[in-house]
Amino acid sequence: MGHPKAIALLALLLLSGCAPLRWALIESLREPGETNRTFPEIVWEEYDCERQHRPFFVIEENELAPRRTQPGRSFAHRLVYAMCPLEPTGVVPGQLHTRIRFKGRFLVQETDARFELKPGRWVVDTYVDLPQDAEPGVYAYEIDFESDSIAFDEHLTFLVEAR
């Protein structure tokens, strides 16, 4: 028998054209939170961190799923990053801001004042529930991070469709 995650990945690829089934599969495979994907020494070699200005940081993946949704439903945000710190086990503490914007105004704003970027490759999964009364239209999901040594600002759009 095959590995359950390999079977799920194959199903995901086969269903990539069917958004509702693809979303159901993604939702069943992802847990909210942070997961280490690759140890620091491997990332160090991949990015030749000895020669990089450190702390070295790169966003490898930033995605929303599904990109089309309806009021009262949820969507997932996945951020995958790699980081090489100054010291082998060093972290970069800072503030992580998350916002949802619609028609130019913020509907949701959250701040994690004690977020840490960790060495290695990390996957950060978050789920967002939309209110039942969310208006149809184009929304922006925005995240930014601020610290003394690393900063980033990322925006993705998604569509809330009428029922």
Steps between C-alpha positions, in 0.01 A plus 500: 500500500614857431570767756178694589657840428632377163153377410353833612756690290415291195130566560575872538676505164217312333239730653685824433233594246216450750535779754247384767652151517853640493414732792347213700817297452727793598289565808524136607882493466594827672499582869522861617838592648871483423679187375869451434555363149882514476775522760722811511820332374327383181357848433847640578649288220212557253533879523877508559434701815868526581520754215164671568437807708347356817248463626403374155126469435292399198128434450474186289122471488210733579154376406130515574264208438240525372536837325124506431268452796163600641377682812516280811767273355868477589824515306856399578818704487834321468837670538818300448828670584866415542733680739869482583570682828817664625551213746400135435192502726423872484149634440386840375227640726262761365142606441281315250201700377209334317222699331203449272413800286180561301417810297809672638421456869620246755237251614732291715831593657704273727850535641723234650756714683715198591527311170836332434658406169681174567807346336439247223191470278162553666140465385248732668135404439208720602125471446276804469121488544300752302191651661157396369436860393823545301424703189582357158813649343879498491680491836869521591674281756808686625783387725808690602782435741720759671820443695838669538654281229221357280184650353251382240162610367286257299151543347271248332150555368197274521143519379184470707219395266130545559321185607 
